[in-house]
Amino acid sequence: MSKWKDETSGWGKDSITKGSDIKFGQFRLSIHRHIDYPKDMWLASASYIFRCRELASKDLSQAKVQAKAMLQCIFQDAVDEIAEPSTITPERR
């Protein structure tokens, strides 16, 4: 099972959490902040899939849950679409 890797700033006793990463095979899901967004907003980015999607929660733990659910929905939609019968018929020779 994959585990979150939390990153902190490391500035003395008042370390501020920068975000968290988790890997699923070749995909990396990242919870982070960005200078172009409000200071208390968590964002999610997933390699190859999406970047800087806003998360509703201000709490890092809940933001992780939201981001994983978002990624799971995207993957499930893709699997469902792939599983649909093909409308392409093979060419006859």
N, C-alpha and C positions, 0 to 999 in steps of 0.2 A: 504494500500500500504506500502510495506517495504521501509525503509530509511537507507541510509548509515550511519554508525557510524564511524567517523574519530577518529583516535588515534594519539595524539601528544606526544612528549617526555616530555614536560612540564619543560624544562630547561630554565627558565627565559623568557625574551622577544624574544629570538631567537629559539622558539620552532620549531622543525623539524617534519614534518609529517612522522609517521612510516608506516601508511597505513590506510585502511578502511575495514570494514566488513559490510555485509548485510545478513540477513537471509530470506530464502524462505522456509517456512514450516520447515522441518527437515534439510534442506541444508544450509550451511553457505558458502558464497563466500567471499574470502579475497584477498585484494590487498596489497602487502607487498614487502619488499626488503629482500635480503638474502646475508649473508657474502660471499658466494661462487660465487656470480655474480657481475658484474660491479655495482659501487655505484649508478649510475643513472638509473638502470634498474628496472622497476616495474614487479612483478610476480603475477600470479593469482593462488590461490588454492581453491578447492571446496571440502568440506567434502564428503567422500566416492567416489569421481569421479576422481579428478586429483590433482597433487601437483606441485608447482613451474613451471608453464607454463610461458614462457617469453611473455611479452606484448611489442608491437612495440612502444607505446607512452612513452615519458619521462614525460608527463603531467599527474598528478593523475586523473583529471576529465576525460580525454580521455581514460586512462587505465581502469577506471571503466566501460565505455561504451564498450570497447573491451572485457573485461572479461565477462560482462553480455551477449554479443553477442555470445561469445564462449560457455558459459553454455547453452544458448538458443538453439544453433545448436546441441549440444550433446543431450539435452532433446528431441528436435524435431526428431532427427534421431532415438532415442529409441522409441518414440511414433509411428513413421512411421513403424518401424520394428514390434512392438507389434500389430499394426493394420492389418498387412498382414494376409491373410487367412492362416490358419494352414494346413500343408501338412500331418499332423498326422491324421490317420483315427481311429475312436474308434473301439475297439475290439468287435466282435459280439459274443454273448453267445449262 
